Amino acid sequence: MEKKMYVGNCPFHATEQSLGQFFQSLGIEVKNVKVITDRETGRSRGFAFVEIEESQDIEEAINLVNGKEMEGRALKVSEARQQQPRPSFQGKERKFNGGGGGGPRGGGRSSSNNHRGDRDHRSNKRGHN
C-alpha cells in the first residue's frame, strides 16, 4: 500500500531535497518527494507529495508535520487522495459543440477583398441596384 502525503503551503523556493531533509529532521523516513511545478515557468506551485517508507504510520507522520513551520510557512499536511482519471484528449467526454468560425467581420467600405461590408457587391449578387 502506497503511503503518500499531500503537503500544502510549501515555501515557493522549496526543493525536493530541502523538503525531504525537513521531513527527515522530524524523524520521518522519506521514500520519495515530488514538488509540483508550473509547466510554463518551472516554479513551484506551493505544494508537494511526500511518500514515506512502508514501515511508518502515515497518521502519525501527518500529525507530526501538519502545522509545523518551514521557512516561515505553516505546512498543511493530509493523506494524498488517488488522482481522478482524466478523460482522454480524443475521448468522447471532451466534446466541444458550437463556437469557432470567427474571423474578420468587415464593417466599412474598402477596396480590399472584404465583401461583408461592401453593400454594392451584395446588392449586385441579388440582382438589385
BAFI-111737 format. One record per atom (N, C-alpha, C): residue number from 1; x, y, z. Coordinates in nm, 4 decimals. Each point is the difference from the previous one (the first is absolute). Layout:
N
+-----+----------+----------+----------+
|  nr |       xx |       yy |       zz |
+-----+----------+----------+----------+
| NUM |        X |        Y |        Z |
...
+-----+----------+----------+----------+
//
This chain:
129
+-----+----------+----------+----------+
|  nr |       xx |       yy |       zz |
+-----+----------+----------+----------+
|   1 |   0.0837 |  -0.1177 |   0.0000 |
|   1 |  -0.0837 |   0.1177 |   0.0000 |
|   1 |   0.0885 |   0.1243 |   0.0000 |
|   2 |  -0.0299 |   0.0920 |  -0.0900 |
|   2 |   0.0773 |   0.1226 |  -0.0118 |
|   2 |  -0.0358 |   0.0956 |   0.1129 |
|   3 |   0.0999 |   0.0575 |   0.0631 |
|   3 |  -0.0214 |   0.0960 |   0.1082 |
|   3 |   0.0500 |   0.1352 |  -0.0488 |
|   4 |  -0.0936 |   0.0798 |  -0.0494 |
|   4 |   0.0362 |   0.1281 |  -0.0581 |
|   4 |  -0.0777 |   0.1115 |   0.0668 |
|   5 |   0.0702 |   0.1110 |   0.0266 |
|   5 |  -0.0618 |   0.1160 |   0.0638 |
|   5 |  -0.0004 |   0.1182 |  -0.0958 |
|   6 |  -0.1069 |   0.0779 |   0.0102 |
|   6 |  -0.0081 |   0.1282 |  -0.0690 |
|   6 |   0.0547 |   0.1037 |   0.0973 |
|   7 |   0.0913 |   0.0837 |  -0.0460 |
|   7 |   0.0586 |   0.1039 |   0.0839 |
|   7 |  -0.0259 |   0.1343 |  -0.0665 |
|   8 |  -0.0878 |   0.0795 |   0.0597 |
|   8 |  -0.0348 |   0.1304 |  -0.0546 |
|   8 |   0.0653 |   0.1126 |   0.0778 |
|   9 |  -0.0059 |   0.1199 |  -0.0588 |
|   9 |   0.0552 |   0.1223 |   0.0576 |
|   9 |   0.1517 |  -0.0079 |   0.0137 |
|  10 |   0.0625 |  -0.0694 |  -0.0950 |
|  10 |   0.1464 |  -0.0112 |   0.0005 |
|  10 |   0.0617 |   0.1330 |  -0.0427 |
|  11 |   0.1204 |   0.0289 |   0.0487 |
|  11 |   0.0710 |   0.1179 |  -0.0515 |
|  11 |   0.0207 |  -0.0179 |  -0.1510 |
|  12 |  -0.0172 |   0.1077 |  -0.0750 |
|  12 |   0.0055 |  -0.0114 |  -0.1455 |
|  12 |   0.1378 |  -0.0361 |  -0.0529 |
|  13 |   0.1045 |   0.0232 |   0.0766 |
|  13 |   0.1331 |  -0.0384 |  -0.0461 |
|  13 |   0.0472 |  -0.1322 |   0.0618 |
|  14 |  -0.0907 |  -0.0724 |   0.0668 |
|  14 |   0.0351 |  -0.1312 |   0.0565 |
|  14 |   0.0288 |  -0.0980 |  -0.1134 |
|  15 |   0.0985 |  -0.0813 |   0.0209 |
|  15 |   0.0349 |  -0.1029 |  -0.0990 |
|  15 |  -0.0364 |  -0.1368 |   0.0564 |
|  16 |   0.0068 |  -0.1008 |  -0.0854 |
|  16 |  -0.0271 |  -0.1362 |   0.0453 |
|  16 |   0.1017 |  -0.0399 |   0.1066 |
|  17 |   0.1223 |   0.0443 |  -0.0188 |
|  17 |   0.1052 |  -0.0328 |   0.0968 |
|  17 |  -0.0246 |   0.0697 |   0.1342 |
|  18 |  -0.0326 |   0.1302 |  -0.0016 |
|  18 |  -0.0202 |   0.0724 |   0.1262 |
|  18 |  -0.1242 |  -0.0505 |   0.0743 |
|  19 |  -0.1037 |  -0.0370 |  -0.0734 |
|  19 |  -0.1205 |  -0.0536 |   0.0639 |
|  19 |   0.0292 |  -0.1368 |   0.0617 |
|  20 |   0.0729 |  -0.0838 |  -0.0741 |
|  20 |   0.0376 |  -0.1315 |   0.0521 |
|  20 |   0.0833 |   0.0116 |   0.1267 |
|  21 |   0.0939 |   0.0940 |   0.0007 |
|  21 |   0.0839 |   0.0210 |   0.1181 |
|  21 |  -0.0824 |   0.0499 |   0.1179 |
|  22 |  -0.0999 |   0.0869 |  -0.0273 |
|  22 |  -0.0857 |   0.0512 |   0.1067 |
|  22 |  -0.0767 |  -0.1150 |   0.0656 |
|  23 |  -0.0583 |  -0.0881 |  -0.0818 |
|  23 |  -0.0751 |  -0.1144 |   0.0536 |
|  23 |   0.0933 |  -0.0929 |   0.0780 |
|  24 |   0.1194 |  -0.0254 |  -0.0538 |
|  24 |   0.0946 |  -0.0885 |   0.0676 |
|  24 |   0.0464 |   0.0587 |   0.1327 |
|  25 |   0.0087 |   0.1340 |   0.0078 |
|  25 |   0.0413 |   0.0636 |   0.1267 |
|  25 |  -0.1049 |  -0.0211 |   0.1089 |
|  26 |  -0.1241 |  -0.0325 |  -0.0406 |
|  26 |  -0.1069 |  -0.0276 |   0.0961 |
|  26 |  -0.0123 |  -0.1502 |   0.0290 |
|  27 |   0.0905 |  -0.0797 |  -0.0578 |
|  27 |   0.0004 |  -0.1434 |   0.0261 |
|  27 |  -0.0855 |  -0.0811 |  -0.0959 |
|  28 |  -0.0362 |   0.0569 |  -0.1112 |
|  28 |  -0.0827 |  -0.0716 |  -0.0980 |
|  28 |   0.0889 |  -0.0513 |  -0.1123 |
|  29 |  -0.0096 |  -0.1316 |  -0.0259 |
|  29 |   0.0791 |  -0.0616 |  -0.1067 |
|  29 |  -0.0695 |   0.0256 |  -0.1339 |
|  30 |   0.0632 |   0.0813 |  -0.0827 |
|  30 |  -0.0589 |   0.0402 |  -0.1281 |
|  30 |   0.0459 |  -0.0933 |  -0.1105 |
|  31 |  -0.0961 |  -0.0456 |  -0.0781 |
|  31 |   0.0293 |  -0.0859 |  -0.1148 |
|  31 |   0.0141 |   0.0829 |  -0.1275 |
|  32 |  -0.0886 |   0.1005 |  -0.0174 |
|  32 |  -0.0005 |   0.0810 |  -0.1212 |
|  32 |  -0.0686 |   0.1336 |   0.0276 |
|  33 |   0.0477 |   0.1062 |  -0.0644 |
|  33 |  -0.0613 |   0.1327 |   0.0102 |
|  33 |  -0.0194 |   0.0536 |  -0.1405 |
|  34 |  -0.1194 |   0.0561 |  -0.0260 |
|  34 |  -0.0281 |   0.0604 |  -0.1304 |
|  34 |  -0.0609 |   0.1380 |   0.0224 |
|  35 |   0.0785 |   0.1057 |  -0.0284 |
|  35 |  -0.0496 |   0.1366 |   0.0069 |
|  35 |  -0.0694 |   0.0289 |  -0.1328 |
|  36 |  -0.1230 |   0.0481 |   0.0062 |
|  36 |  -0.0771 |   0.0262 |  -0.1216 |
|  36 |   0.0363 |   0.1383 |  -0.0516 |
|  37 |   0.0369 |   0.0059 |  -0.1279 |
|  37 |   0.0447 |   0.1251 |  -0.0601 |
|  37 |  -0.0922 |   0.0422 |  -0.1133 |
|  38 |   0.0032 |   0.1282 |  -0.0296 |
|  38 |  -0.0755 |   0.0568 |  -0.1110 |
|  38 |   0.0650 |  -0.0450 |  -0.1305 |
|  39 |  -0.0812 |  -0.0426 |  -0.0956 |
|  39 |   0.0534 |  -0.0495 |  -0.1275 |
|  39 |   0.0768 |   0.1059 |  -0.0774 |
|  40 |  -0.0498 |   0.1214 |   0.0022 |
|  40 |   0.0609 |   0.1051 |  -0.0817 |
|  40 |   0.1206 |   0.0645 |   0.0660 |
|  41 |  -0.0089 |   0.0294 |   0.1294 |
|  41 |   0.1089 |   0.0718 |   0.0666 |
|  41 |   0.0992 |  -0.0919 |   0.0698 |
|  42 |  -0.0422 |  -0.1209 |   0.0335 |
|  42 |   0.0866 |  -0.0928 |   0.0722 |
|  42 |   0.0091 |   0.0298 |   0.1487 |
|  43 |  -0.0719 |   0.1025 |   0.0467 |
|  43 |   0.0024 |   0.0354 |   0.1422 |
|  43 |  -0.0980 |  -0.0866 |   0.0786 |
|  44 |   0.0295 |  -0.0167 |   0.1287 |
|  44 |  -0.0863 |  -0.0786 |   0.0878 |
|  44 |  -0.1385 |   0.0621 |   0.0070 |
|  45 |  -0.1020 |  -0.0856 |   0.0084 |
|  45 |  -0.1372 |   0.0469 |   0.0155 |
|  45 |  -0.0411 |   0.0050 |   0.1471 |
|  46 |   0.0936 |  -0.0311 |   0.0898 |
|  46 |  -0.0261 |   0.0124 |   0.1430 |
|  46 |  -0.0518 |  -0.1265 |   0.0661 |
|  47 |   0.0043 |  -0.1121 |  -0.0712 |
|  47 |  -0.0379 |  -0.1259 |   0.0645 |
|  47 |   0.0840 |  -0.1142 |  -0.0545 |
|  48 |  -0.0025 |  -0.1102 |   0.0747 |
|  48 |   0.0827 |  -0.1152 |  -0.0353 |
|  48 |  -0.0672 |  -0.1277 |   0.0489 |
|  49 |   0.0549 |  -0.1121 |  -0.0442 |
|  49 |  -0.0427 |  -0.1310 |   0.0476 |
|  49 |   0.1225 |  -0.0695 |   0.0571 |
|  50 |  -0.0166 |  -0.0541 |   0.1201 |
|  50 |   0.1099 |  -0.0690 |   0.0675 |
|  50 |  -0.0435 |  -0.1424 |   0.0270 |
|  51 |   0.0794 |  -0.0934 |  -0.0485 |
|  51 |  -0.0273 |  -0.1425 |   0.0220 |
|  51 |   0.0934 |  -0.0481 |   0.1099 |
|  52 |  -0.0571 |  -0.0698 |   0.0975 |
|  52 |   0.0810 |  -0.0466 |   0.1126 |
|  52 |   0.0160 |  -0.1522 |  -0.0064 |
|  53 |   0.0966 |  -0.0484 |   0.0760 |
|  53 |   0.0286 |  -0.1438 |   0.0028 |
|  53 |  -0.1196 |  -0.0771 |   0.0554 |
|  54 |  -0.0158 |  -0.1224 |  -0.0463 |
|  54 |  -0.1111 |  -0.0869 |   0.0392 |
|  54 |  -0.0058 |  -0.0231 |   0.1510 |
|  55 |   0.1151 |  -0.0011 |   0.0641 |
|  55 |   0.0053 |  -0.0333 |   0.1422 |
|  55 |  -0.0570 |   0.1102 |   0.0889 |
|  56 |  -0.0233 |   0.1182 |  -0.0552 |
|  56 |  -0.0475 |   0.1118 |   0.0812 |
|  56 |  -0.1510 |   0.0147 |  -0.0051 |
|  57 |  -0.0557 |   0.0491 |   0.1097 |
|  57 |  -0.1430 |   0.0258 |   0.0101 |
|  57 |  -0.0285 |   0.1366 |  -0.0618 |
|  58 |  -0.0829 |   0.0021 |  -0.1030 |
|  58 |  -0.0257 |   0.1250 |  -0.0710 |
|  58 |  -0.0736 |   0.1024 |   0.0865 |
|  59 |  -0.0940 |  -0.0469 |   0.0827 |
|  59 |  -0.0733 |   0.0926 |   0.0877 |
|  59 |   0.0948 |   0.0683 |   0.0987 |
|  60 |   0.0930 |  -0.0773 |   0.0521 |
|  60 |   0.0977 |   0.0550 |   0.0939 |
|  60 |   0.0892 |   0.1034 |  -0.0698 |
|  61 |   0.0411 |  -0.0323 |  -0.1217 |
|  61 |   0.0846 |   0.0924 |  -0.0759 |
|  61 |  -0.0749 |   0.1290 |  -0.0319 |
|  62 |  -0.1272 |  -0.0111 |  -0.0389 |
|  62 |  -0.0813 |   0.1186 |  -0.0302 |
|  62 |  -0.0127 |   0.0877 |   0.1238 |
|  63 |  -0.0318 |  -0.0618 |   0.1134 |
|  63 |  -0.0145 |   0.0753 |   0.1247 |
|  63 |   0.1301 |   0.0679 |   0.0417 |
|  64 |   0.1113 |  -0.0634 |  -0.0302 |
|  64 |   0.1295 |   0.0547 |   0.0370 |
|  64 |   0.0358 |   0.1238 |  -0.0835 |
|  65 |  -0.0363 |   0.0010 |  -0.1276 |
|  65 |   0.0424 |   0.1079 |  -0.0901 |
|  65 |  -0.1062 |   0.1088 |  -0.0177 |
|  66 |  -0.1268 |  -0.0354 |   0.0059 |
|  66 |  -0.1072 |   0.0969 |  -0.0254 |
|  66 |   0.0102 |   0.1196 |   0.0952 |
|  67 |   0.0063 |   0.1187 |  -0.0566 |
|  67 |   0.0088 |   0.1218 |   0.0798 |
|  67 |   0.1417 |   0.0443 |   0.0312 |
|  68 |   0.0990 |  -0.0875 |  -0.0217 |
|  68 |   0.1395 |   0.0382 |   0.0240 |
|  68 |   0.0407 |   0.1069 |  -0.1019 |
|  69 |   0.0849 |   0.0913 |   0.0438 |
|  69 |   0.0456 |   0.1065 |  -0.0885 |
|  69 |   0.1264 |  -0.0400 |  -0.0735 |
|  70 |  -0.0008 |   0.0281 |  -0.1284 |
|  70 |   0.1186 |  -0.0180 |  -0.0831 |
|  70 |   0.0250 |   0.1341 |  -0.0675 |
|  71 |   0.1098 |   0.0634 |   0.0357 |
|  71 |   0.0363 |   0.1308 |  -0.0552 |
|  71 |  -0.1135 |   0.1017 |   0.0161 |
|  72 |  -0.0619 |  -0.0012 |   0.1170 |
|  72 |  -0.1028 |   0.0987 |   0.0319 |
|  72 |  -0.1402 |  -0.0333 |  -0.0487 |
|  73 |  -0.0193 |  -0.1170 |  -0.0591 |
|  73 |  -0.1327 |  -0.0387 |  -0.0503 |
|  73 |  -0.0468 |  -0.1255 |   0.0720 |
|  74 |  -0.1226 |   0.0030 |   0.0526 |
|  74 |  -0.0562 |  -0.1158 |   0.0697 |
|  74 |  -0.0485 |  -0.1012 |  -0.1044 |
|  75 |   0.0595 |  -0.1181 |   0.0007 |
|  75 |  -0.0354 |  -0.1034 |  -0.0978 |
|  75 |  -0.1378 |  -0.0578 |   0.0311 |
|  76 |  -0.0738 |  -0.0295 |  -0.1045 |
|  76 |  -0.1307 |  -0.0654 |   0.0126 |
|  76 |   0.0146 |  -0.1390 |  -0.0613 |
|  77 |  -0.0105 |  -0.1010 |   0.0850 |
|  77 |   0.0294 |  -0.1364 |  -0.0431 |
|  77 |  -0.1225 |  -0.0883 |   0.0185 |
|  78 |  -0.0272 |  -0.0822 |  -0.1018 |
|  78 |  -0.1085 |  -0.0981 |   0.0076 |
|  78 |   0.0383 |  -0.1202 |  -0.0851 |
|  79 |  -0.0763 |  -0.1067 |   0.0152 |
|  79 |   0.0263 |  -0.1180 |  -0.0820 |
|  79 |  -0.0404 |   0.0315 |  -0.1436 |
|  80 |   0.0862 |  -0.0346 |  -0.0936 |
|  80 |  -0.0275 |   0.0272 |  -0.1415 |
|  80 |  -0.1125 |  -0.0898 |  -0.0477 |
|  81 |  -0.0893 |   0.0567 |  -0.0793 |
|  81 |  -0.1086 |  -0.0780 |  -0.0609 |
|  81 |   0.0472 |  -0.0521 |  -0.1347 |
|  82 |  -0.0639 |  -0.1066 |  -0.0440 |
|  82 |   0.0308 |  -0.0530 |  -0.1331 |
|  82 |  -0.0349 |   0.1048 |  -0.1044 |
|  83 |   0.0848 |   0.0139 |  -0.1002 |
|  83 |  -0.0276 |   0.0941 |  -0.1077 |
|  83 |  -0.1182 |  -0.0507 |  -0.0815 |
|  84 |  -0.0955 |   0.0881 |  -0.0249 |
|  84 |  -0.1181 |  -0.0365 |  -0.0777 |
|  84 |   0.0396 |  -0.0183 |  -0.1457 |
|  85 |  -0.0530 |  -0.1028 |  -0.0654 |
|  85 |   0.0343 |  -0.0186 |  -0.1418 |
|  85 |  -0.0544 |   0.1168 |  -0.0823 |
|  86 |   0.0819 |   0.0470 |  -0.0910 |
|  86 |  -0.0403 |   0.1096 |  -0.0876 |
|  86 |  -0.0466 |  -0.0588 |  -0.1320 |
|  87 |  -0.0997 |   0.0620 |  -0.0614 |
|  87 |  -0.0419 |  -0.0496 |  -0.1312 |
|  87 |   0.1124 |   0.0188 |  -0.1008 |
|  88 |   0.0100 |  -0.0922 |  -0.0920 |
|  88 |   0.1061 |   0.0099 |  -0.0994 |
|  88 |  -0.0252 |   0.1198 |  -0.0898 |
|  89 |   0.1060 |   0.0503 |  -0.0583 |
|  89 |  -0.0111 |   0.1188 |  -0.0846 |
|  89 |  -0.0919 |  -0.0263 |  -0.1177 |
|  90 |   0.0014 |  -0.1213 |  -0.0534 |
|  90 |  -0.0839 |  -0.0317 |  -0.1146 |
|  90 |  -0.1245 |  -0.0773 |   0.0413 |
|  91 |  -0.0251 |  -0.0061 |   0.1290 |
|  91 |  -0.1166 |  -0.0726 |   0.0501 |
|  91 |  -0.1293 |   0.0743 |  -0.0257 |
|  92 |  -0.1099 |  -0.0717 |   0.0080 |
|  92 |  -0.1303 |   0.0585 |  -0.0267 |
|  92 |  -0.0434 |   0.0987 |   0.1071 |
|  93 |   0.0629 |  -0.0071 |   0.1181 |
|  93 |  -0.0378 |   0.0907 |   0.1083 |
|  93 |   0.0363 |   0.1440 |  -0.0306 |
|  94 |   0.0940 |   0.0215 |  -0.0911 |
|  94 |   0.0468 |   0.1354 |  -0.0291 |
|  94 |  -0.0615 |   0.0532 |  -0.1277 |
|  95 |  -0.1319 |  -0.0048 |  -0.0119 |
|  95 |  -0.0667 |   0.0548 |  -0.1168 |
|  95 |  -0.0116 |   0.1502 |   0.0139 |
|  96 |   0.0254 |   0.0678 |  -0.1057 |
|  96 |  -0.0183 |   0.1438 |  -0.0039 |
|  96 |  -0.1012 |   0.0283 |  -0.1097 |
|  97 |  -0.1207 |   0.0338 |   0.0403 |
|  97 |  -0.1049 |   0.0272 |  -0.0974 |
|  97 |  -0.0108 |   0.1502 |  -0.0228 |
|  98 |  -0.0090 |   0.0371 |  -0.1256 |
|  98 |  -0.0180 |   0.1410 |  -0.0324 |
|  98 |   0.1292 |   0.0767 |   0.0149 |
|  99 |  -0.0121 |   0.1296 |  -0.0078 |
|  99 |   0.1163 |   0.0857 |   0.0133 |
|  99 |   0.0839 |  -0.0014 |  -0.1260 |
| 100 |   0.1083 |   0.0675 |   0.0051 |
| 100 |   0.0894 |   0.0055 |  -0.1137 |
| 100 |  -0.0580 |   0.0830 |  -0.1126 |
| 101 |   0.0587 |  -0.0095 |  -0.1158 |
| 101 |  -0.0518 |   0.0690 |  -0.1174 |
| 101 |   0.0167 |   0.1508 |   0.0064 |
| 102 |   0.0910 |   0.0468 |   0.0828 |
| 102 |   0.0221 |   0.1443 |   0.0106 |
| 102 |   0.0640 |   0.0525 |  -0.1259 |
| 103 |   0.0688 |   0.1044 |   0.0097 |
| 103 |   0.0711 |   0.0540 |  -0.1151 |
| 103 |  -0.0402 |   0.1433 |  -0.0249 |
| 104 |   0.0524 |   0.0581 |  -0.1068 |
| 104 |  -0.0280 |   0.1408 |  -0.0283 |
| 104 |  -0.1486 |   0.0232 |  -0.0236 |
| 105 |  -0.0483 |   0.1114 |   0.0470 |
| 105 |  -0.1416 |   0.0332 |  -0.0127 |
| 105 |  -0.0250 |   0.1144 |  -0.0975 |
| 106 |   0.1024 |   0.0668 |  -0.0407 |
| 106 |  -0.0219 |   0.1131 |  -0.0902 |
| 106 |  -0.0588 |   0.1164 |   0.0740 |
| 107 |  -0.0772 |   0.0818 |  -0.0684 |
| 107 |  -0.0655 |   0.1095 |   0.0680 |
| 107 |   0.0087 |   0.1302 |  -0.0749 |
| 108 |   0.0940 |   0.0156 |  -0.0834 |
| 108 |   0.0112 |   0.1262 |  -0.0736 |
| 108 |   0.0147 |  -0.0270 |  -0.1484 |
| 109 |  -0.0189 |   0.1025 |  -0.0796 |
| 109 |   0.0221 |  -0.0166 |  -0.1439 |
| 109 |   0.1480 |   0.0115 |  -0.0255 |
| 110 |   0.0492 |  -0.0963 |  -0.0686 |
| 110 |   0.1433 |  -0.0051 |  -0.0218 |
| 110 |   0.0259 |  -0.0585 |  -0.1364 |
| 111 |   0.1169 |   0.0253 |  -0.0539 |
| 111 |   0.0342 |  -0.0545 |  -0.1302 |
| 111 |   0.0598 |  -0.1392 |   0.0126 |
| 112 |   0.0125 |  -0.0504 |   0.1227 |
| 112 |   0.0560 |  -0.1332 |   0.0197 |
| 112 |  -0.1031 |  -0.1065 |  -0.0364 |
| 113 |   0.0353 |  -0.1242 |   0.0211 |
| 113 |  -0.0901 |  -0.1105 |  -0.0317 |
| 113 |  -0.1016 |  -0.0258 |   0.1099 |
| 114 |  -0.0212 |   0.0936 |   0.0876 |
| 114 |  -0.0947 |  -0.0174 |   0.1088 |
| 114 |  -0.1400 |   0.0282 |  -0.0529 |
| 115 |  -0.0735 |  -0.1036 |  -0.0377 |
| 115 |  -0.1292 |   0.0178 |  -0.0640 |
| 115 |  -0.1144 |   0.0160 |   0.0983 |
| 116 |   0.0210 |  -0.0325 |   0.1279 |
| 116 |  -0.1086 |   0.0121 |   0.0968 |
| 116 |  -0.0455 |   0.1443 |   0.0163 |
| 117 |   0.0903 |   0.0936 |  -0.0075 |
| 117 |  -0.0363 |   0.1393 |   0.0191 |
| 117 |  -0.0311 |   0.0711 |  -0.1308 |
| 118 |   0.0128 |  -0.0676 |  -0.1103 |
| 118 |  -0.0191 |   0.0619 |  -0.1311 |
| 118 |  -0.1447 |  -0.0191 |  -0.0438 |
| 119 |  -0.0861 |   0.0984 |   0.0252 |
| 119 |  -0.1424 |  -0.0101 |  -0.0311 |
| 119 |  -0.0246 |  -0.0147 |  -0.1493 |
| 120 |   0.0789 |   0.0691 |  -0.0812 |
| 120 |  -0.0219 |  -0.0064 |  -0.1439 |
| 120 |   0.0196 |  -0.1424 |  -0.0505 |
| 121 |   0.0989 |  -0.0667 |   0.0538 |
| 121 |   0.0281 |  -0.1366 |  -0.0439 |
| 121 |  -0.1177 |  -0.0911 |   0.0334 |
| 122 |  -0.0543 |   0.0103 |   0.1207 |
| 122 |  -0.1126 |  -0.0849 |   0.0382 |
| 122 |  -0.1231 |   0.0345 |  -0.0811 |
| 123 |  -0.0228 |   0.1263 |  -0.0240 |
| 123 |  -0.1191 |   0.0401 |  -0.0773 |
| 123 |   0.0084 |  -0.0551 |  -0.1408 |
| 124 |   0.1167 |   0.0039 |  -0.0595 |
| 124 |   0.0151 |  -0.0499 |  -0.1368 |
| 124 |  -0.0230 |  -0.1488 |  -0.0087 |
| 125 |   0.0440 |  -0.0741 |   0.1017 |
| 125 |  -0.0195 |  -0.1445 |  -0.0015 |
| 125 |  -0.1467 |  -0.0367 |   0.0067 |
| 126 |  -0.0796 |   0.0811 |   0.0649 |
| 126 |  -0.1418 |  -0.0278 |   0.0138 |
| 126 |  -0.0799 |   0.0538 |  -0.1191 |
| 127 |   0.0677 |   0.0670 |  -0.0856 |
| 127 |  -0.0698 |   0.0524 |  -0.1163 |
| 127 |  -0.0616 |   0.1360 |   0.0230 |
| 128 |   0.0413 |   0.0710 |   0.1025 |
| 128 |  -0.0516 |   0.1331 |   0.0287 |
| 128 |   0.1011 |   0.1053 |  -0.0371 |
| 129 |  -0.0435 |   0.1255 |  -0.0070 |
| 129 |   0.0902 |   0.1105 |  -0.0307 |
| 129 |   0.0730 |   0.0441 |   0.1220 |
+-----+----------+----------+----------+
//
